[in-house]
Amino acid sequence: MKIGKLLATLLAVSLALPMCACKPKSKDETKDSSEESSSEISSSSESESVVPTDSSSETEPTTGPTVPSSVTDESEDPIVIYGYDKNFKGELEEYLPDLAFEYIYLEPTVYVQELKKAFDSEEKKPDLFMMDANSLPNFTASDYAIGIEQVGISRSDLSDQFEYTYKAATDKENSIKALAMDLAPTAIIYNRKLAKQMLGSADPSKVSPMLSDWSALLEYAREVSMNSEGTMKLFADRQQLGRLFWAGHTAPWVVDGKVTIDADFDKFFNLQTTLFEQSLTLEFEAGSEEWVRAINDGQCVMFFGSLVTASNVIGYVPGHTEEKPNTKATETGEPTDDTTTEPEESGWSIVPAPTASYDGGNWLMVASTCDKKATAAKILKTFTMDTTVMTDMVVKGKFVNSRSIMEKCAQDPNFASDFLSGQNPYTILVPEAEKIQIPDDPAVEKCAETEIWNLLVAFMNGEIESMEEVKQQFSIGMEELLDLS
């Protein structure tokens, strides 16, 4: 990626967002954060679910809770911040050099359990803490975090942020409980060589219509498996398709205290059972070593993911500057000077998925035990509203929570990626981030998806014989989980 003129271009973006003053203090850290850590917490860290008991489809209020006219710190101690990303300590030091803070790093696999213990401890109670996409719904529905209005930030301050990021963190009282500092919208990432062989083209403008809806995707999954005599699949697993499918579901699962089931339920089971019965995907667990190996060894054509996922799976590097062999030939489709035949396709490209979604991201939440509200507000505003800070972050490869900055990136040729054969990934990902929909009650949606997946496995294993029985068990299970009886 060429970024020579980028910084000056992005700094021209003017957001005029306020900053909250904080008296400088000396630093105090407790954990080393020099190593790179995962941006997502392992699902095994999710111990106790906190799910609301009702999911009625009320219209969302246009305004949030009352914001106090002034917010102050109640303590002179350094602010205590909990996180699972070792890099965050360095970012705090870089972007808030006068901040007095104590960063307590916890391993991602045990983060949620240890964070909950910290709330009950006599010392080192959190003032501010990080949260990932997986655990965000439960913490939003809990009493562990307070709304941003309590630290002096209103809904109107978020006009430049992507709507899904704060809607995903909005509780039933319309209080926003977290702000996202970096995002992970997803797309389909495909192997250009295999797309050329199996789909007839590697050109994103031609591949995109082939995968624009679930019916088309299913048809091409059949074609790839048939043409390769079963040695290659369109995708490495069915789990990602399941997550993506439900990302577009916004209808409530509970109305007037009763569990409801819509047409998407049958559509999902038909899609999944067809893929399974006709062996149209590999049966690896998404993210596993076998799954990653299958993608890199050419056993499947494509996968769903964000740029963070692409980095972890295929080695995508934001800011990549080295030209690859035949880059110009790949981009134009014309032969190079030293050959008279069309060059072989190589590398990767991205196109939109049938449903806009996200597979990660990092949020910041103000703890209910916070006695440093003014300082917490300053940190939130620095990483989610400060134009200069976010400009530097995006140059370093993060997808920041600023619509105007990311739109500039999508239009900037300096973000063309050699890794993606000259594509600017933000031309795809920014519109996708704008289209992401969040259900009125994310915690209930997550609960329903878990229940559906368990029933799907039982149905495909023959433990449940009919869809009618599946639906009956789903209703009973949701009633018990949400205490609707």
N, C-alpha and C positions, 0 to 999 in steps of 0.2 A: 504494500500500500504506500502510495506517495503522499506525504503530508507536509511537504516543504512550505506550501502557502496556506496550509489549513488553519493554523492557529489564528492568523490575522483575520481570515474569513469569518471564523466562528465567533471571535470576540466582537464582531460587529453586531451580533444579535443582542438586542436590548430588551431585557425583561423588567427592569426597574422594580425588583422585588426587595422588600425591606429585610434588614438584618437586625438581630436582637443583640444588644450589647451585653458583654460579660466581662467582669473584672479578671485580668490575668492572674494566674497562680502558677506555682511550680508543678512540674510533672511528677507522677507517682505511678509506676506500673508494677504489675506483679508477675506477668508471664511474658516469655519470649515469643515474639510473633514474626520472626524473620523468615519462616518457611511458608510456602504457599499451601492453602487449605481449600477444601471443597466449598463451593458456594451453596450447596444444599445439604441439609441434614438427612442422614439416613432414616428411612421410614421406621427402622427398628427403634429409633429414639422416641417415637410417639407412644407414650405409655398410657396416660389417662386422658380420654377424650372428654371434652366439655361441649355438649351439644344442646342447643336450646330445645324447648319442648313444643314449639309451634312454628309453623312455616306458612302462615296465611299470606295471600298475595295482595298485600296492601300497597297502595301507591307510595313511592318513596318521597318523603318531604323534600322540598327544594332548598330548605335551609337547615343548618345543623344546630346543635345546642348553643347556648349563649356563651360568648367569648368574653372573659374578664378584660377590663380596660388596661390592667397592668399585671405583670407576673414577676415575682422575685424569687431568689433563692432563699431557702430557709436554713441553709447550712453553709459554712465556709470550707468544709472538707472538699477534697477533689471529687468530681462526679465519678460514680462507679458504673462502668459499662461492661456488660457481659456479651460475649460473641463467640462464634464458631469459625470465624475467618481470621487467620493470623495476620493477613495483610491489612486488616482494618486499623490496627494499632499504628502502622506506618502512615496510613492515610490521615488519621487524626493528627499525627505529628506534623505532617506536611501541610495540610490545609487549615489547621487551627493551632499554629505553633505556640500560642500563649495559653492554650487550654490546660488547666490542671485536671488530670484524669487518672483513673486507675482502670486499666483494661484487664479483665479476667477472661482468659481464653479457655474454652472447654472443647474437647474433641467432639466433632459433629455427631458421632454415633451415640454419645451419652448426653448431648447438650440439653435436650428438653427435661430429662429427669433431674439433672444437676441444677438446671435453672430453677425448677420448681422447688428444689430443696433450699436454694439460696433465699427464696422468699420467706421461708420458715426459720431461717437461721438468725442468730442474734447479731452477727456481724456481716459486713459485705453485702447488705441487701442491694439489689439492683436499683439504679436510677434510670438507666436506659439499657435496652437490650436488642440484639439482632433477632430477626425471625425469617425463616425461609417460607417458600410457597406452600410446602406440604403441611406445616403446622400452623400457618397463619389463621385459617378459619377457626380452629379451636381456641387459640389465644385471643382472637377478636371477640369470641363469644364468652370469654372468661372475665374474671375480675383481676387478672394479673396486670393488665394494662389500662391506662386511662386515655380518654379522648384527647386529640391534639388541641381541642378548644381550651382545655384546662391549662395549657402552656402558652396560650395566646395566639394560636394559629386557627384561622377560620377557613371554611370551605372556599370562600372567594379567593383566598391566597393560592389556591391550587389550580387556577385556570390554565396554566401552562403544563400541568402534569397529565399523563395519560389517565383517562378516567377509570380504566379497569383497576389501576394500582391502588386507588383509595376506595373504590367501591368494594373491592375484595376485602378490605379491612374495615368496613362499616358495619356496626352492630345494629340490633333491632331498634335501638333508640336513635338511629341515624347519627351516631357519634363515630367519627373516624378514629380508629385506634392505632394506625400505623401509616408511615409514609415510606414508599419504596425509593431506595437510593441507586439501584441498578436493576435492569429488567432483562427478561429472557423470552421474548416472543419467538414463536416457532415457525418453521417452514418445512417443506420437503427438501432434503439434501440428497442429491443423487450422483451416482458415478457416471460420468459422461460417456466413457467407453462402453459400459454395459447398457446405458440408455440407447446409444446408437445401435448396438447389436439387437437388443430386445424390443425397443419401442420404435426403432427406425429413425430416431433423431436425438441429438444431444442439445439442440437449440432450446433454451428455456421458453421461448415464445411458442414453440410447437409442443413441448413436453407439458406445459402448464394446462392446456385444455384437456389433455388426456387424463388428468388426475384432479379435475375440478369438482367432482362430486363422488359419492360413495358407490354409485352404480358403475361409473367409469373406472374407478379404482379397482373394483372387484373384477371387471371384465379384463383389464390389463394384467391383474394378478393371475387369472386363468391363462392368458396368452403367454406370459413369461414362463410359467410352469410347463405348459404344453410344448412350447418351442424349444425349451432346454431339456425336454424329457425328464423333468423333475429335478434336474441338477442345480437349478437356480430358481430363486424366488424373488418376487417384487420387494417384499419386506422380510425382516429377520424375525418378527414376532407379531402376535396379535394384541399384546398388551398396549402398545403405543396407539394402535388404531382405536382401542377401547377408550383410552384417555382422551384422545382427540375427538372422538364421536360425542362424548358427553360434554365437551367444552362448549358446544353450541346449544346445550339444553338450558333453557331459562324458565320453563314452565314449572310451577310449584308442585312439589310432591305431596304437600298437605294443604287442603283447603277446608276451612271450617272444622278443623279437627279430624278430618278424614283423609286417609291415604288415597291419592289419585294416580292413575297409570295412563299415560298417553301413547300415541302411535309410535313414538321413538323407542319404546320398550320392545315392541315386536321387531322393529327395524334393526335394532341392535342385535337381538338374538339371531335373527336371520343372517345378518352379516357375519357374525362370529361363528355360527355353526357351519355356514357354507365354507368359510376359510379353513375351518378345522377338518370337516369331512372330506374336502377335496384336496387337502394338504397343500394349500396355496401360500403358506408362510412357513418359515422355520419356527420351531417351537422352543426357542431360547428365551430366557428371561431378559427383559430389556435392561441394558446396562451391565449384564454379566460379561465375564471374560469371553465366553463362547459367542455371545452376541456381538461384541466388539470385533472379535476375530473374523466372524462371518462377514461383517461389513467390509473389513479391510482386505479379506482374501477373495472378495468378489463372489460370494455365495448369494448375495442379494443386490438388487439394483439401488435401493434407496432406504432412507430412514427419516423419521421425524425428529426435529430438534432445533434448539436455539444455537447461536454462535458459541455459547459456552459448551453445549453438548458437542458441537462440531470440534471444538478444541480438545475435549477429552477423548473423543472417539477416533477422529481421523487426523488430528494434529493441526487443525486450523489455527493460525496465529494472527491475531489482530495486529496490524501495523507491519505485516510482512512486506518486504521490499525487493526480494530477489526475484528476478524474472525466471520463469520456467522455460525449458526448451519448447520451441514451436508455439510460444504464446500467441504471437501475431497470427500464425496460421490457424490456431484453434479459434481465436476470436472472430476472424473474418471468414473462415471456411475456405480460404484460398491457399494454394500450394506455396511453399517458400521458394526462394530463389534457386535453391540447390536441389529441387525435386519437381517432377512433373505430375506427381500423383497427390491426391488429397491426403494430408497427414492423418495419422491415427489419433483419435480423440483421447484425451487424458484429463485428469483432474476432476473437479467437482463443480456442480452448479446448484442453485436453489430456485424453487418455485413455490407459490402459495399452496398450502394444504387445503383440503375441503372445508375445514373449519379453523377459524383463527383461535389460537391458544397460546399458552406459555408453559414452559417446563421448569421454571426456576425463578430466581430473583432474590434480592435481599431487601428486607424491610427493617425499619427502626421503630421500636415501640417504647413509649414512656411508661416506666413501671409504676404500679399503684403505690409503691414504697418510695417514690421519688421525692426528695426534698431539695432538688436542684432544678426546678422547673424552668427558670430563665436560661440556665446553661443548656438544658435539654433542648429547649426551643432553638437556641443558637446552632446546635449540632444538626438538628433536623433541617433547618433552613440552609445551612451550609451545603449539605449533601443533596438536597432536593430542590433548591431554589436559587442558589448562587450561580450566576451565569459563568463567571470566571472559573470557579472550581469545576463545574460540570463540563465546561469546554476542555479543560485539561484532562478530565477523566475520560471523555469520549475520544480524545486523541490517543490516549493510552489503551483504548480498546473496549471500554465499557459502553453499554447501551444505557444512557442516562435518562432520568425521568423528566425530560424537557421536550415537549412536542416541537417547539420552534427550533431548538438546536438539532434534534434528530432529523427534522425535515430539511434543514440546511445540509446535513450530512448526506441525505438521500440525493440531493441535487449536486453534490460536490464531486467532480471526477477524481479528486485526490483520494477518495475512498474506494476506488475501483481495486479489487483484490486479484492479484495474480493467482492466488490459491484457487479462486473461483472463476478462473479463466476470463478475467476482466470484468466480471459482474461487480456492481456495487450492491452488497447485501442489503443495505438499508432501503433501497428502492422497493424491495419486497417486504422487509420486516417492519418498517415504519407504518405503512398502511395496515398491515396485519395487527400491529399493536393498537391501532385506532379502532379496529373492528372487534376486538376481544370483548365478549359479553360475560358478565358476572351474574349469577342467579341472585334472587333477593335474599336467600339464606344459604351462603356457601357451606356452612357447617352441615346443614341438612343434606345438601347436594352431595357432599363428600360421603356422608353416611349412606345415602342411597346407592351411590356408585359401588361402595364396598360390598353392600348387600347384594347388588345385582351381579357383581363378579363372582361372589361365592355361589350364588344360585346357578350361574352359567356353567361353572365347573361341575357342579352336581348334575346338571341337566345333560351335559355332554358325556359324563361318565355313566349315564343311565340310572342314576340314583333318584332322579325325578323324571317321570314318564311323559308329562304333557305340559304345554305352555300354560294351560289353565291352572295346574297345580303350582307352577312357578310363580304365577301372579298372586295366588292365594298365600303362598309362603312369604312372598315379598311384603304383602300388606300386613301380615301378622308380625313379621320381623321388624318392620318399621314402626308399627304400633308399640312394640315392646321397647325398641331402642329409644323412641321419643316419648315414651310414657303417655300414650294417647288414650289408653283404655279408661 
